Amino acid sequence: MQTLAYVDDTVLHQGQPVRLTGQSGNGGMALGQGVLADRSAALSAVPDRQVSDVRSECDRLRQAIRQAVQELQAHQTADLSSIEQALSEAMILMLQDDALQAQVLARIRQGQWAPAALRDTIEAQAQAFYQMPDQYLRERATDVRELGQRILKHLQPEAICPAAYPEQTILIGADLSALQLAEVPGERLTGIISASGTATSHVAILARAMGVPAVMGIASIAGLQGRTLIIDGYQGSVSVEPTAAMRAEYQQAVTQAQVGYTTLETVRDQPAQTADGVPVALHLNIDLDNAQQGAQHTAAMGVGLYRTEWPFMVRDRFPSEEEQLSCYQQVLAAFAPRPVTMRTLDIGGDKPLPYFPLQEQNPFLGWRGVRILLQHPDIFKTQIRAMLRADIGHGNLRILLPMVTQVSEVTELKQRLHQICAELCAVGHAVTCPPVGVMIEVPAAMYQIDRMAQQVDFFSIGTNDLAQYLLAVDRNNPQVAGLYDELHPAILHALHQIVTSIRSQHKSVSICGAVAGDPLATPLLIGLGVDSLSMSAGSLLPVKYVLCHTCRADAQDLLQQALAQSDAAQVRRLMQHTLQPYGLAERDRSTFQP
């Protein structure tokens, strides 16, 4: 069998099976028929054309935007998953943004017809994202272009060719967007292939939330339309026109995986506690686009980290207090009475905003997190007002301050919070000041826990940044990314010191970084004595399975063994050996099947 980075009809007609190599977007395997996403209304194909009736062309644009909004609203009434619903809502917010429409109208008034004016506006906005240093934000250009194509379909209705989706659809696209994915009937979508993007792409994030296997980075996709495909999301490969033997191998793998999922389901309704009865709360990391789905997850005891950046990233301006209020109310209501920990705006570093540019030589050590909020009190005040108002009638809000390096930052922001609370009460809002915590993600904060504990109600350890700073490794730099490992003994020693310090101050402590969702790490975190772990929805059951089969005393002994290891590889081997009796096997660093 040939293994290639691309495929074309010439190779396929040779009658031999072909395997294409890409990279994993989401684990899992699927057999189905390839369907190229509809690109009939491509913005790039729109020609320039002058118009004489400017008013009519402006009206045509406004009507197309209204129709696009109505289309999305009608789509929401269909049998969508909650995450697809949230993505549609985000697109509706973008379509209703006056700034986008104003920019297109300005180009029309200069004499350009509506499709070309739309093309130029969308491309300008997409380029603004594409030029950003952060890969995640660069990939948001795809969502902007998808928005433009959705409007264009209503400006040029004659170009629309509705796609037909077979019962087992593997959706394929050169630059696949989340909304194209959402348009496939959920019961028919079995897999995703994207020629571009990475595991941080929105479509990959959506695939993980939906449990759909995805393969990214397949260089050429033209020959895949209508072909029978097997995609392996674990290995990042696609088998084209598989043989009978390959199909049998696929079926065996699916059967084994199903046995594993059935095993995990046995702990879904069990208490989140160790085998000897020590409780460890399991919480979710969410943003707006997976809040509703997370709320339905019965294994989740609340939200350990709500990333509030989403409402800021889907607009070309700062969202108003009312817009933020609406977002926060959705999340608090969905999880009530379970607690929801909302992190204040954490932009900067790898999360700049297109309308708030930050040009820094080393952004991870620069102007980010609370450093920005302290210098822009208006941003902080608007967000806190929205959070406090959203919590009225729910009472499950907790506020988390990111990127804290010194006690004075906590003191000042808490003073501002209490002042905002008093101002709202004075005008008749029945708000209360919620519990406030800080993220321990900067090494300097490790040595000030005793003083910070006098100011806050709880602590949350952000292991992603903490590990990056302690190991001096930029996770986005492929030359050194292999050195990044949250099971490095130095990281474990730091976590042990942090948790011990917090415990001595009688405060609760949670871990919300990627290590919290890694089943290999679960016994070690139990041994540390944390109160809760916060992770993505897909990690909840694997982590809970390990939790329920681990004794606290054994976990503490195991932690001491891990602390004595020389490097991360040794720690991983130790943990793989320890979890082997549970039937857990590591197929890659993020996917585990019992």
VEXDREN-2710 file (C-alpha; in Angstrom, 1 decimal):
% VEXDREN-2710
k/r/px/py/pz
1/MET/0.0/0.0/0.0
2/GLN/1.3/3.5/-0.9
3/THR/1.6/6.1/1.8
4/LEU/1.4/9.6/0.3
5/ALA/1.1/13.2/1.4
6/TYR/-1.5/13.8/-1.4
7/VAL/-3.7/11.8/-3.8
8/ASP/-5.1/12.4/-7.3
9/ASP/-7.3/10.4/-9.7
10/THR/-4.3/9.0/-11.5
11/VAL/-3.1/7.2/-8.4
12/LEU/-6.6/6.1/-7.4
13/HIS/-7.3/4.5/-10.8
14/GLN/-4.3/2.2/-10.3
15/GLY/-6.6/0.1/-8.2
16/GLN/-4.3/0.0/-5.2
17/PRO/-5.3/1.3/-1.7
18/VAL/-3.7/4.5/-0.7
19/ARG/-2.9/5.9/2.7
20/LEU/-2.6/9.7/3.1
21/THR/-0.7/11.2/6.1
22/GLY/-1.6/14.4/7.9
23/GLN/-1.9/15.1/11.6
24/SER/-4.5/14.3/14.3
25/GLY/-7.3/16.9/14.8
26/ASN/-9.2/14.5/17.1
27/GLY/-8.9/10.9/18.0
28/GLY/-11.2/8.1/16.8
29/MET/-11.8/6.2/13.6
30/ALA/-14.5/6.4/11.0
31/LEU/-15.5/4.7/7.7
32/GLY/-17.6/6.7/5.3
33/GLN/-17.9/8.5/2.0
34/GLY/-16.0/11.6/1.2
35/VAL/-18.0/14.8/0.6
36/LEU/-16.3/18.0/-0.5
37/ALA/-17.8/21.0/1.3
38/ASP/-19.9/23.3/-0.9
39/ARG/-17.7/26.1/-2.3
40/SER/-20.1/27.3/-5.0
41/ALA/-20.3/30.8/-3.7
42/ALA/-16.6/31.4/-3.3
43/LEU/-15.6/35.0/-2.4
44/SER/-12.4/34.7/-4.3
45/ALA/-14.3/34.2/-7.6
46/VAL/-16.2/37.5/-7.3
47/PRO/-15.3/39.9/-10.1
48/ASP/-15.1/43.7/-9.8
49/ARG/-18.1/45.5/-11.2
50/GLN/-19.3/49.2/-11.0
51/VAL/-22.8/50.1/-10.1
52/SER/-24.9/53.1/-10.8
53/ASP/-27.8/52.5/-8.4
54/VAL/-25.9/52.7/-5.1
55/ARG/-29.0/52.8/-3.0
56/SER/-30.4/49.6/-4.5
57/GLU/-27.1/47.8/-4.0
58/CYS/-26.9/48.9/-0.3
59/ASP/-30.5/47.6/0.2
60/ARG/-29.4/44.3/-1.5
61/LEU/-26.6/43.9/1.0
62/ARG/-28.8/44.6/4.0
63/GLN/-31.3/42.1/2.8
64/ALA/-28.6/39.5/2.3
65/ILE/-27.3/40.0/5.8
66/ARG/-30.9/39.7/7.2
67/GLN/-31.4/36.5/5.2
68/ALA/-28.1/35.1/6.5
69/VAL/-29.2/35.8/10.1
70/GLN/-32.6/34.2/9.4
71/GLU/-30.9/31.2/7.9
72/LEU/-28.8/30.7/11.0
73/GLN/-31.7/31.3/13.3
74/ALA/-33.8/28.7/11.5
75/HIS/-30.8/26.3/11.6
76/GLN/-30.8/26.6/15.4
77/THR/-34.3/25.1/15.6
78/ALA/-33.0/21.9/13.9
79/ASP/-31.5/19.0/15.8
80/LEU/-28.2/20.6/16.6
81/SER/-25.8/19.8/19.3
82/SER/-25.5/22.6/21.9
83/ILE/-22.0/23.4/20.7
84/GLU/-23.2/23.8/17.1
85/GLN/-26.0/26.0/18.5
86/ALA/-23.4/28.2/20.3
87/LEU/-21.3/28.6/17.2
88/SER/-24.4/29.7/15.2
89/GLU/-25.2/32.2/17.9
90/ALA/-21.7/33.6/17.7
91/MET/-22.0/33.9/13.9
92/ILE/-25.3/35.7/14.3
93/LEU/-23.6/38.2/16.7
94/MET/-20.9/38.8/14.1
95/LEU/-23.5/39.3/11.3
96/GLN/-25.5/41.8/13.4
97/ASP/-22.3/43.8/14.1
98/ASP/-22.9/47.3/12.7
99/ALA/-19.2/47.8/12.0
100/LEU/-19.0/45.0/9.4
101/GLN/-22.0/46.2/7.5
102/ALA/-20.8/49.8/7.6
103/GLN/-17.4/48.8/6.0
104/VAL/-19.2/47.0/3.1
105/LEU/-21.6/49.9/2.6
106/ALA/-18.7/52.4/2.5
107/ARG/-17.2/50.4/-0.4
108/ILE/-20.5/50.2/-2.2
109/ARG/-20.9/54.0/-1.9
110/GLN/-17.5/54.3/-3.6
111/GLY/-19.1/52.6/-6.7
112/GLN/-18.3/48.9/-6.1
113/TRP/-21.1/46.4/-6.4
114/ALA/-22.1/44.5/-3.2
115/PRO/-20.4/41.1/-3.8
116/ALA/-17.0/42.8/-4.5
117/ALA/-17.4/45.2/-1.6
118/LEU/-18.2/42.3/0.6
119/ARG/-15.2/40.4/-0.8
120/ASP/-12.8/43.2/-0.1
121/THR/-14.1/43.9/3.4
122/ILE/-14.0/40.2/4.4
123/GLU/-10.5/39.8/3.0
124/ALA/-9.2/42.8/4.9
125/GLN/-10.6/41.5/8.2
126/ALA/-9.3/38.0/7.4
127/GLN/-5.8/39.3/6.7
128/ALA/-5.9/41.2/10.0
129/PHE/-6.3/37.8/11.8
130/TYR/-3.9/36.0/9.5
131/GLN/-1.0/38.5/10.2
132/MET/-1.3/37.9/14.0
133/PRO/1.6/36.0/15.6
134/ASP/-0.6/33.5/17.4
135/GLN/-1.6/30.4/15.3
136/TYR/-5.0/30.1/17.0
137/LEU/-5.9/33.6/16.0
138/ARG/-4.5/33.3/12.5
139/GLU/-6.9/30.4/12.0
140/ARG/-9.9/32.7/12.9
141/ALA/-9.5/34.1/9.4
142/THR/-11.3/31.0/8.2
143/ASP/-14.3/31.9/10.3
144/VAL/-14.4/35.4/8.9
145/ARG/-14.3/34.1/5.3
146/GLU/-17.0/31.6/6.1
147/LEU/-19.1/34.5/7.3
148/GLY/-18.6/36.4/4.1
149/GLN/-19.5/33.3/2.0
150/ARG/-22.7/32.9/3.9
151/ILE/-23.7/36.5/3.0
152/LEU/-22.6/36.0/-0.6
153/LYS/-24.9/33.0/-1.0
154/HIS/-27.8/35.4/-0.5
155/LEU/-26.3/38.0/-2.8
156/GLN/-25.9/35.4/-5.5
157/PRO/-28.6/32.8/-4.9
158/GLU/-28.3/31.4/-8.4
159/ALA/-24.8/30.0/-7.4
160/ILE/-26.1/27.9/-4.6
161/CYS/-25.8/24.1/-5.1
162/PRO/-27.1/22.2/-2.0
163/ALA/-24.9/19.4/-0.9
164/ALA/-26.1/15.9/-0.5
165/TYR/-24.8/14.1/2.6
166/PRO/-24.8/10.3/2.6
167/GLU/-25.6/8.4/5.8
168/GLN/-21.8/8.1/6.7
169/THR/-20.4/11.5/5.6
170/ILE/-16.7/12.3/5.9
171/LEU/-16.7/16.1/5.3
172/ILE/-13.7/17.4/3.4
173/GLY/-12.6/20.9/2.8
174/ALA/-9.5/22.9/1.8
175/ASP/-10.2/25.5/4.5
176/LEU/-13.1/23.8/6.4
177/SER/-15.1/26.0/8.7
178/ALA/-17.1/25.2/11.8
179/LEU/-20.3/26.3/10.3
180/GLN/-19.8/24.1/7.2
181/LEU/-19.4/21.2/9.7
182/ALA/-22.6/22.2/11.6
183/GLU/-24.6/22.1/8.4
184/VAL/-24.1/18.4/8.0
185/PRO/-26.9/16.5/9.8
186/GLY/-25.4/15.3/13.1
187/GLU/-26.5/11.7/12.6
188/ARG/-24.7/11.6/9.2
189/LEU/-21.4/13.2/10.1
190/THR/-18.8/10.5/10.9
191/GLY/-15.5/12.2/10.3
192/ILE/-13.7/15.4/9.1
193/ILE/-10.7/15.9/6.7
194/SER/-9.2/19.4/6.4
195/ALA/-6.4/20.3/4.0
196/SER/-5.4/23.1/6.4
197/GLY/-5.4/23.8/10.1
198/THR/-4.1/22.1/13.2
199/ALA/-5.4/20.7/16.5
200/THR/-6.0/24.4/17.6
201/SER/-8.4/25.1/14.7
202/HIS/-12.0/25.8/15.5
203/VAL/-13.1/22.8/13.5
204/ALA/-10.7/20.5/15.4
205/ILE/-12.0/21.9/18.7
206/LEU/-15.6/21.4/17.6
207/ALA/-14.7/17.9/16.4
208/ARG/-13.4/17.0/19.9
209/ALA/-16.5/18.4/21.5
210/MET/-18.7/16.4/19.2
211/GLY/-16.6/13.2/19.5
212/VAL/-16.0/13.2/15.7
213/PRO/-12.6/11.9/14.5
214/ALA/-10.7/14.5/12.4
215/VAL/-7.5/14.5/10.3
216/MET/-5.9/17.9/9.4
217/GLY/-3.2/18.8/6.9
218/ILE/-4.0/16.5/4.0
219/ALA/-2.2/18.4/1.2
220/SER/-4.5/17.6/-1.7
221/ILE/-8.2/16.6/-1.4
222/ALA/-9.6/16.9/-5.0
223/GLY/-9.6/13.2/-5.6
224/LEU/-11.5/12.3/-2.4
225/GLN/-15.0/13.4/-3.4
226/GLY/-17.3/10.3/-3.4
227/ARG/-14.5/7.9/-2.4
228/THR/-14.8/5.4/0.4
229/LEU/-12.5/6.5/3.2
230/ILE/-11.3/5.2/6.5
231/ILE/-9.9/8.0/8.7
232/ASP/-7.7/7.4/11.7
233/GLY/-7.8/10.4/14.0
234/TYR/-5.3/8.9/16.4
235/GLN/-2.5/8.6/13.8
236/GLY/-3.7/11.4/11.5
237/SER/-4.1/9.2/8.4
238/VAL/-6.7/8.6/5.7
239/SER/-7.1/5.3/3.8
240/VAL/-8.6/5.7/0.4
241/GLU/-10.7/2.9/-1.2
242/PRO/-9.7/0.4/1.6
243/THR/-9.5/-3.3/0.9
244/ALA/-11.7/-5.9/2.6
245/ALA/-8.8/-6.7/5.0
246/MET/-8.4/-3.1/5.9
247/ARG/-12.1/-2.8/6.6
248/ALA/-12.0/-5.8/8.9
249/GLU/-9.1/-4.3/10.7
250/TYR/-11.0/-1.0/11.1
251/GLN/-14.1/-2.9/12.4
252/GLN/-11.9/-4.7/15.0
253/ALA/-10.5/-1.4/16.2
254/VAL/-14.0/0.1/16.5
255/THR/-15.2/-2.8/18.5
256/GLN/-12.3/-2.6/20.9
257/ALA/-12.9/1.2/21.3
258/GLN/-16.6/0.6/22.1
259/VAL/-15.7/-1.9/24.8
260/GLY/-13.4/0.9/26.2
261/TYR/-16.2/3.5/26.1
262/THR/-18.6/1.1/27.8
263/THR/-16.0/0.6/30.6
264/LEU/-15.7/4.3/31.1
265/GLU/-19.5/4.7/31.3
266/THR/-19.5/2.5/34.4
267/VAL/-18.2/5.4/36.5
268/ARG/-20.3/8.2/35.0
269/ASP/-22.9/8.2/37.9
270/GLN/-20.5/7.2/40.6
271/PRO/-19.3/9.8/43.2
272/ALA/-16.1/11.6/42.1
273/GLN/-13.9/10.1/44.8
274/THR/-11.0/7.8/45.2
275/ALA/-11.4/4.1/45.9
276/ASP/-10.9/4.9/49.6
277/GLY/-13.5/7.6/49.6
278/VAL/-11.5/10.9/49.2
279/PRO/-13.6/13.4/47.2
280/VAL/-12.0/15.2/44.2
281/ALA/-14.4/17.5/42.3
282/LEU/-14.2/17.2/38.5
283/HIS/-15.0/20.5/36.7
284/LEU/-15.0/21.7/33.1
285/ASN/-12.9/24.1/31.2
286/ILE/-15.3/25.9/28.8
287/ASP/-15.8/28.9/26.7
288/LEU/-19.1/30.1/25.2
289/ASP/-19.1/27.7/22.2
290/ASN/-19.2/24.6/24.5
291/ALA/-21.0/25.9/27.5
292/GLN/-24.4/24.3/26.8
293/GLN/-22.9/20.9/26.0
294/GLY/-20.8/21.0/29.1
295/ALA/-23.8/21.8/31.2
296/GLN/-25.4/18.5/30.1
297/HIS/-22.4/16.4/31.1
298/THR/-23.6/14.6/34.3
299/ALA/-20.0/13.9/35.3
300/ALA/-19.2/17.6/35.6
301/MET/-19.6/19.2/39.0
302/GLY/-19.3/22.7/37.7
303/VAL/-17.0/25.0/35.7
304/GLY/-13.4/25.3/37.0
305/LEU/-12.4/27.7/34.2
306/TYR/-14.7/29.7/32.0
307/ARG/-12.5/31.6/29.4
308/THR/-14.2/34.9/28.9
309/GLU/-12.2/35.8/25.8
310/TRP/-14.7/34.3/23.3
311/PRO/-17.2/37.3/23.4
312/PHE/-14.2/39.6/22.7
313/MET/-12.7/37.5/19.9
314/VAL/-15.8/37.2/17.7
315/ARG/-16.2/41.0/17.4
316/ASP/-14.2/43.8/15.8
317/ARG/-14.6/45.9/19.0
318/PHE/-14.9/45.5/22.7
319/PRO/-18.3/44.0/23.6
320/SER/-20.6/46.2/25.6
321/GLU/-21.8/45.5/29.1
322/GLU/-25.1/44.2/27.8
323/GLU/-23.5/41.9/25.3
324/GLN/-21.2/40.4/28.0
325/LEU/-24.2/40.2/30.4
326/SER/-26.1/38.0/27.9
327/CYS/-23.1/35.7/27.4
328/TYR/-22.4/35.3/31.1
329/GLN/-26.1/34.7/32.0
330/GLN/-26.2/31.8/29.6
331/VAL/-23.3/30.0/31.3
332/LEU/-24.4/30.7/34.9
333/ALA/-28.0/29.7/34.2
334/ALA/-26.9/26.5/32.3
335/PHE/-24.8/25.2/35.3
336/ALA/-26.8/26.6/38.2
337/PRO/-26.5/25.7/41.1
338/ARG/-23.1/24.2/40.2
339/PRO/-20.3/26.7/40.6
340/VAL/-18.9/28.6/37.6
341/THR/-15.4/30.1/37.9
342/MET/-15.1/32.9/35.4
343/ARG/-11.6/34.1/34.6
344/THR/-11.3/37.8/33.9
345/LEU/-10.2/38.9/30.5
346/ASP/-6.9/37.2/29.7
347/ILE/-5.6/38.8/26.5
348/GLY/-2.0/39.3/25.5
349/GLY/0.6/36.6/25.2
350/ASP/-0.9/34.3/22.6
351/LYS/-4.3/35.9/22.8
352/PRO/-4.2/39.4/21.3
353/LEU/-7.4/41.1/20.0
354/PRO/-7.5/42.4/16.4
355/TYR/-8.8/45.7/17.6
356/PHE/-6.4/46.0/20.5
357/PRO/-3.0/45.2/18.9
358/LEU/-0.1/44.4/21.1
359/GLN/3.3/44.5/19.3
360/GLU/5.8/42.9/21.7
361/GLN/9.1/41.2/21.1
362/ASN/8.3/38.6/23.8
363/PRO/4.5/38.6/24.4
364/PHE/4.5/35.8/26.9
365/LEU/6.6/38.0/29.2
366/GLY/4.8/41.2/28.3
367/TRP/1.6/43.1/28.7
368/ARG/-1.1/40.5/29.4
369/GLY/-3.7/39.3/31.9
370/VAL/-4.2/41.6/35.0
371/ARG/-1.4/43.8/33.8
372/ILE/-3.7/45.1/31.1
373/LEU/-6.8/45.3/33.3
374/LEU/-4.9/47.4/35.9
375/GLN/-4.0/49.9/33.2
376/HIS/-7.4/49.8/31.6
377/PRO/-9.9/50.0/34.5
378/ASP/-12.7/50.6/32.1
379/ILE/-12.3/47.1/30.5
380/PHE/-12.2/45.5/34.0
381/LYS/-15.2/47.5/35.3
382/THR/-17.4/46.7/32.3
383/GLN/-16.7/43.0/32.6
384/ILE/-17.1/42.8/36.3
385/ARG/-20.4/44.7/36.1
386/ALA/-21.7/42.2/33.6
387/MET/-20.5/39.2/35.7
388/LEU/-22.2/40.5/38.9
389/ARG/-25.4/41.4/37.1
390/ALA/-25.5/38.0/35.4
391/ASP/-25.1/36.2/38.7
392/ILE/-28.4/37.7/40.1
393/GLY/-30.8/34.9/40.8
394/HIS/-28.1/32.2/40.4
395/GLY/-25.4/32.8/43.1
396/ASN/-22.9/30.4/41.5
397/LEU/-20.3/32.9/40.2
398/ARG/-16.7/32.7/41.2
399/ILE/-14.1/35.2/39.8
400/LEU/-10.6/34.2/38.9
401/LEU/-7.7/36.7/38.3
402/PRO/-5.0/35.5/35.8
403/MET/-1.3/36.3/35.4
404/VAL/-0.9/37.6/39.0
405/THR/2.7/38.2/40.0
406/GLN/2.4/40.3/43.2
407/VAL/0.0/40.8/46.1
408/SER/-0.6/44.5/45.3
409/GLU/-2.3/43.5/42.0
410/VAL/-4.8/41.3/43.9
411/THR/-5.4/44.0/46.5
412/GLU/-6.1/46.7/43.9
413/LEU/-8.4/44.6/41.8
414/LYS/-10.4/43.4/44.8
415/GLN/-10.9/47.0/45.9
416/ARG/-12.2/47.8/42.5
417/LEU/-14.5/44.8/42.5
418/HIS/-16.0/45.8/45.9
419/GLN/-16.5/49.4/44.7
420/ILE/-18.2/48.2/41.5
421/CYS/-20.4/45.9/43.7
422/ALA/-21.4/48.8/45.9
423/GLU/-22.2/51.1/42.9
424/LEU/-24.5/48.4/41.5
425/CYS/-26.3/48.0/44.8
426/ALA/-26.7/51.8/45.1
427/VAL/-28.7/51.8/41.8
428/GLY/-30.9/48.9/42.8
429/HIS/-29.1/45.8/41.5
430/ALA/-29.3/43.0/44.0
431/VAL/-25.7/41.9/43.5
432/THR/-23.3/40.2/45.9
433/CYS/-19.5/40.0/45.8
434/PRO/-18.6/36.4/44.8
435/PRO/-15.6/34.4/46.0
436/VAL/-12.4/35.6/44.3
437/GLY/-9.4/33.5/43.5
438/VAL/-6.0/33.9/41.7
439/MET/-4.3/31.7/39.1
440/ILE/-0.9/30.5/40.1
441/GLU/0.9/30.4/36.7
442/VAL/3.8/32.7/37.2
443/PRO/6.8/31.3/39.3
444/ALA/6.9/34.5/41.3
445/ALA/3.4/33.8/42.7
446/MET/4.6/30.5/44.1
447/TYR/6.5/32.3/46.8
448/GLN/3.7/34.7/47.8
449/ILE/0.9/32.3/48.5
450/ASP/0.9/32.9/52.2
451/ARG/0.2/36.7/51.7
452/MET/-2.1/36.2/48.7
453/ALA/-4.2/33.8/50.8
454/GLN/-5.1/36.7/53.1
455/GLN/-6.7/38.4/50.1
456/VAL/-8.5/35.5/48.2
457/ASP/-10.9/32.7/48.7
458/PHE/-9.4/30.0/46.5
459/PHE/-6.4/29.2/44.2
460/SER/-6.3/27.7/40.8
461/ILE/-3.1/26.4/39.2
462/GLY/-2.7/27.1/35.5
463/THR/-0.1/24.5/34.7
464/ASN/0.1/25.3/30.9
465/ASP/1.8/28.7/31.5
466/LEU/3.5/27.6/34.7
467/ALA/5.3/24.7/32.9
468/GLN/6.2/27.0/30.0
469/TYR/7.8/29.5/32.4
470/LEU/9.6/26.9/34.6
471/LEU/10.9/25.0/31.6
472/ALA/11.8/28.1/29.5
473/VAL/9.9/26.5/26.6
474/ASP/7.7/28.3/24.1
475/ARG/5.1/25.6/23.3
476/ASN/4.4/27.4/19.9
477/ASN/8.0/27.0/18.8
478/PRO/8.4/23.6/17.0
479/GLN/12.1/23.6/17.6
480/VAL/11.7/23.3/21.4
481/ALA/8.1/22.1/21.8
482/GLY/9.4/18.6/22.4
483/LEU/11.0/19.8/25.6
484/TYR/7.6/20.8/27.0
485/ASP/6.0/18.2/29.3
486/GLU/3.9/18.8/32.3
487/LEU/5.0/15.5/33.9
488/HIS/8.6/16.8/34.1
489/PRO/9.9/16.2/37.6
490/ALA/10.6/19.9/38.1
491/ILE/6.9/20.7/37.4
492/LEU/5.8/18.0/39.8
493/HIS/8.1/19.5/42.5
494/ALA/6.7/22.9/41.8
495/LEU/3.1/21.6/42.1
496/HIS/3.9/19.8/45.3
497/GLN/5.3/23.1/46.8
498/ILE/2.4/25.1/45.6
499/VAL/-0.3/22.7/47.0
500/THR/1.5/22.3/50.3
501/SER/1.7/26.1/50.7
502/ILE/-2.0/26.6/49.8
503/ARG/-3.0/23.8/52.2
504/SER/-1.1/25.4/55.0
505/GLN/-3.3/28.5/54.5
506/HIS/-6.5/26.4/54.6
507/LYS/-7.6/27.4/51.1
508/SER/-9.0/25.2/48.4
509/VAL/-6.9/24.5/45.3
510/SER/-7.7/23.4/41.8
511/ILE/-5.7/22.5/38.7
512/CYS/-7.1/23.7/35.4
513/GLY/-4.2/23.2/33.0
514/ALA/-3.9/20.4/30.4
515/VAL/-2.4/18.0/33.0
516/ALA/-5.7/18.0/34.8
517/GLY/-7.3/16.1/31.9
518/ASP/-4.4/13.7/31.4
519/PRO/-5.3/10.3/33.0
520/LEU/-1.6/9.4/33.3
521/ALA/-1.3/12.3/35.7
522/THR/-4.5/11.7/37.7
523/PRO/-2.9/9.5/40.4
524/LEU/-0.1/12.1/40.9
525/LEU/-2.6/14.9/41.3
526/ILE/-4.6/12.9/43.8
527/GLY/-1.3/12.3/45.7
528/LEU/-0.7/16.1/45.7
529/GLY/-4.0/16.5/47.6
530/VAL/-5.8/18.9/45.2
531/ASP/-9.5/19.6/45.8
532/SER/-10.6/19.7/42.2
533/LEU/-9.5/19.1/38.6
534/SER/-10.8/21.1/35.7
535/MET/-10.6/19.8/32.1
536/SER/-12.3/19.5/28.7
537/ALA/-15.5/17.4/28.5
538/GLY/-13.8/14.6/26.6
539/SER/-11.4/14.0/29.5
540/LEU/-13.9/13.8/32.3
541/LEU/-14.8/10.1/32.1
542/PRO/-11.2/8.8/31.6
543/VAL/-10.0/10.9/34.5
544/LYS/-12.9/9.8/36.6
545/TYR/-12.3/6.2/35.8
546/VAL/-8.7/6.5/37.1
547/LEU/-9.8/8.5/40.1
548/CYS/-12.4/5.9/41.2
549/HIS/-9.8/3.1/40.9
550/THR/-7.0/4.9/42.9
551/CYS/-6.4/4.9/46.6
552/ARG/-5.1/8.1/48.1
553/ALA/-2.3/6.4/50.1
554/ASP/-1.2/4.6/46.9
555/ALA/-1.3/7.8/45.0
556/GLN/0.9/9.5/47.6
557/ASP/3.5/6.8/47.4
558/LEU/3.4/7.0/43.6
559/LEU/4.0/10.7/43.7
560/GLN/7.1/10.2/45.8
561/GLN/8.4/7.8/43.2
562/ALA/7.6/10.3/40.4
563/LEU/9.4/13.1/42.2
564/ALA/12.5/10.9/42.4
565/GLN/12.7/10.4/38.6
566/SER/15.2/12.3/36.4
567/ASP/13.1/13.3/33.5
568/ALA/9.5/13.4/32.1
569/ALA/10.1/10.2/30.0
570/GLN/10.8/8.2/33.2
571/VAL/7.7/9.6/34.9
572/ARG/5.6/8.7/31.9
573/ARG/6.9/5.1/31.9
574/LEU/6.3/4.9/35.6
575/MET/2.7/6.0/35.1
576/GLN/2.0/3.8/32.1
577/HIS/3.2/0.8/34.1
578/THR/1.0/1.8/37.0
579/LEU/-2.1/2.2/34.9
580/GLN/-1.6/-0.9/32.9
581/PRO/-3.7/-3.1/35.2
582/TYR/-6.6/-0.7/34.6
583/GLY/-6.4/-1.5/30.9
584/LEU/-5.4/2.0/30.0
585/ALA/-3.1/2.3/27.0
586/GLU/-1.7/5.5/25.6
587/ARG/-2.1/5.8/21.8
588/ASP/-0.9/9.3/21.8
589/ARG/-0.2/12.0/24.5
590/SER/-3.8/13.1/24.7
591/THR/-6.0/10.0/23.9
592/PHE/-6.5/7.1/26.2
593/GLN/-8.7/4.1/25.7
594/PRO/-9.4/1.6/28.5
END
